[in-house]
Amino acid sequence: MRPPARVRRLAAGEIAATGPKRTVCDAHSTERLPGDAVRREGEPAGGDAAVNEAYDGLGATYTFYREAFHRNSIDGRGLPLDATVHYGSSYDNAFWNGDRMVFGDGDGDVFQRFTLSVSVIGHELTHGVTQYSANLDYRGQSGALNEHVSDVFGALVEQFRLGQSADRATWLIGAGLFTPKIKGTALRSMKQPGDAYDDPVLGKDPQPATMSGYVATDDDMGGVHLNCGIPNHAFYLAASELGGYAWERAGRIWYRTLTDAKLPSDVNFAGFAAATARTAADIYGQGSAEHNAVQAAWRRVEVTPNGAARA
């Protein structure tokens, strides 16, 4: 789940009248991309579940960004949404490679096919949104924020599709990906970081929920998949405090922050917290319920907003 190299910023465009432009390809268990095109926009579903799930997940993500934020595809300018399924042999991952979504089928022992999770599809496509907006550096705290915003909007894609309010959502990323052999519910939990799994093979979910548990490491580009649990929990707290549909207020604040050209690509947690608080005040007013909820959420995860601080 690592994003591609940096590209220039683009402003969000208007809603496309023509809708998404999806193409799903089949790699036939090889690592050759793009593979053979097996379903194009408007074509009916076939007998391959992975193809249908990828097609539907691309559509769900497109619809979410269009209807919630008036964004025309992930680049804001109507970029076609391409995906490849059946990538590699027993491949345990899904990723955005800068041009397309790529899905493995899992090894059947720990993971099932990665097209099963709409939150994962939304997560990976949001790496594309970040690529075309804030372009957050993929290391340290800015890298953890890169993963964080993908988790936020991956969760919101799923909630939007299901019509779930904040109090009814699971706040899980990758629910359903584990096989029944694994003792776990998902890859990550935004509601309870560190509690997504506890398994003899995988170990216990190591994500921290507050800065007291921040993991200082050189692995995983500075622990980007671990430390994203801290801002993830802050978003969950803010969204839960505000109630209703999380994309309407908390999501709007985070989206506006992510797409603000003034957000530094190497911003750290404190700088991002300050930016979300400023955005909340700009949209809803200083001292509003939204502004207060955002500030309180960051305090609860032990992040003190600090200007536009860099990592």
JORA-V117104 format. One record per residue. N is the residue number from 1. RES is the residue in one letter. SS is DSSP state (~ for helix, > for strand, _ for the rest). Layout:
{{N | RES | SS} {N | RES | SS}}
This chain:
{{1 | M | _} {2 | R | _} {3 | P | _} {4 | P | _} {5 | A | _} {6 | R | _} {7 | V | _} {8 | R | _} {9 | R | _} {10 | L | _} {11 | A | _} {12 | A | _} {13 | G | _} {14 | E | _} {15 | I | _} {16 | A | _} {17 | A | _} {18 | T | _} {19 | G | _} {20 | P | _} {21 | K | _} {22 | R | >} {23 | T | >} {24 | V | >} {25 | C | >} {26 | D | >} {27 | A | _} {28 | H | _} {29 | S | _} {30 | T | _} {31 | E | _} {32 | R | _} {33 | L | _} {34 | P | _} {35 | G | _} {36 | D | >} {37 | A | >} {38 | V | >} {39 | R | >} {40 | R | >} {41 | E | _} {42 | G | _} {43 | E | _} {44 | P | _} {45 | A | _} {46 | G | _} {47 | G | _} {48 | D | _} {49 | A | ~} {50 | A | ~} {51 | V | ~} {52 | N | ~} {53 | E | ~} {54 | A | ~} {55 | Y | ~} {56 | D | ~} {57 | G | ~} {58 | L | ~} {59 | G | ~} {60 | A | ~} {61 | T | ~} {62 | Y | ~} {63 | T | ~} {64 | F | ~} {65 | Y | ~} {66 | R | ~} {67 | E | ~} {68 | A | ~} {69 | F | ~} {70 | H | _} {71 | R | _} {72 | N | _} {73 | S | _} {74 | I | _} {75 | D | _} {76 | G | _} {77 | R | _} {78 | G | _} {79 | L | _} {80 | P | _} {81 | L | >} {82 | D | >} {83 | A | >} {84 | T | >} {85 | V | >} {86 | H | >} {87 | Y | >} {88 | G | _} {89 | S | _} {90 | S | _} {91 | Y | _} {92 | D | _} {93 | N | _} {94 | A | >} {95 | F | >} {96 | W | >} {97 | N | _} {98 | G | _} {99 | D | _} {100 | R | _} {101 | M | >} {102 | V | >} {103 | F | >} {104 | G | >} {105 | D | _} {106 | G | _} {107 | D | _} {108 | G | _} {109 | D | _} {110 | V | _} {111 | F | >} {112 | Q | _} {113 | R | _} {114 | F | ~} {115 | T | ~} {116 | L | ~} {117 | S | _} {118 | V | ~} {119 | S | ~} {120 | V | ~} {121 | I | ~} {122 | G | ~} {123 | H | ~} {124 | E | ~} {125 | L | ~} {126 | T | ~} {127 | H | ~} {128 | G | ~} {129 | V | ~} {130 | T | ~} {131 | Q | ~} {132 | Y | _} {133 | S | _} {134 | A | _} {135 | N | _} {136 | L | _} {137 | D | _} {138 | Y | _} {139 | R | _} {140 | G | ~} {141 | Q | ~} {142 | S | ~} {143 | G | ~} {144 | A | ~} {145 | L | ~} {146 | N | ~} {147 | E | ~} {148 | H | ~} {149 | V | ~} {150 | S | ~} {151 | D | ~} {152 | V | ~} {153 | F | ~} {154 | G | ~} {155 | A | ~} {156 | L | ~} {157 | V | ~} {158 | E | ~} {159 | Q | ~} {160 | F | ~} {161 | R | ~} {162 | L | ~} {163 | G | _} {164 | Q | _} {165 | S | _} {166 | A | _} {167 | D | _} {168 | R | _} {169 | A | _} {170 | T | _} {171 | W | _} {172 | L | >} {173 | I | >} {174 | G | _} {175 | A | _} {176 | G | _} {177 | L | _} {178 | F | >} {179 | T | _} {180 | P | _} {181 | K | _} {182 | I | _} {183 | K | _} {184 | G | >} {185 | T | _} {186 | A | _} {187 | L | _} {188 | R | >} {189 | S | >} {190 | M | _} {191 | K | _} {192 | Q | _} {193 | P | _} {194 | G | _} {195 | D | _} {196 | A | _} {197 | Y | >} {198 | D | >} {199 | D | >} {200 | P | _} {201 | V | _} {202 | L | _} {203 | G | >} {204 | K | >} {205 | D | _} {206 | P | _} {207 | Q | _} {208 | P | _} {209 | A | _} {210 | T | _} {211 | M | ~} {212 | S | ~} {213 | G | ~} {214 | Y | _} {215 | V | _} {216 | A | _} {217 | T | _} {218 | D | _} {219 | D | _} {220 | D | ~} {221 | M | ~} {222 | G | ~} {223 | G | ~} {224 | V | ~} {225 | H | ~} {226 | L | ~} {227 | N | ~} {228 | C | ~} {229 | G | ~} {230 | I | ~} {231 | P | ~} {232 | N | ~} {233 | H | ~} {234 | A | ~} {235 | F | ~} {236 | Y | ~} {237 | L | ~} {238 | A | ~} {239 | A | ~} {240 | S | ~} {241 | E | ~} {242 | L | ~} {243 | G | _} {244 | G | _} {245 | Y | _} {246 | A | _} {247 | W | _} {248 | E | _} {249 | R | _} {250 | A | ~} {251 | G | ~} {252 | R | ~} {253 | I | ~} {254 | W | ~} {255 | Y | ~} {256 | R | ~} {257 | T | ~} {258 | L | ~} {259 | T | _} {260 | D | _} {261 | A | _} {262 | K | _} {263 | L | _} {264 | P | _} {265 | S | _} {266 | D | _} {267 | V | >} {268 | N | _} {269 | F | ~} {270 | A | ~} {271 | G | ~} {272 | F | ~} {273 | A | ~} {274 | A | ~} {275 | A | ~} {276 | T | ~} {277 | A | ~} {278 | R | ~} {279 | T | ~} {280 | A | ~} {281 | A | ~} {282 | D | ~} {283 | I | ~} {284 | Y | ~} {285 | G | _} {286 | Q | _} {287 | G | _} {288 | S | _} {289 | A | ~} {290 | E | ~} {291 | H | ~} {292 | N | ~} {293 | A | ~} {294 | V | ~} {295 | Q | ~} {296 | A | ~} {297 | A | ~} {298 | W | ~} {299 | R | ~} {300 | R | ~} {301 | V | _} {302 | E | _} {303 | V | _} {304 | T | _} {305 | P | _} {306 | N | _} {307 | G | _} {308 | A | _} {309 | A | _} {310 | R | >} {311 | A | _}}
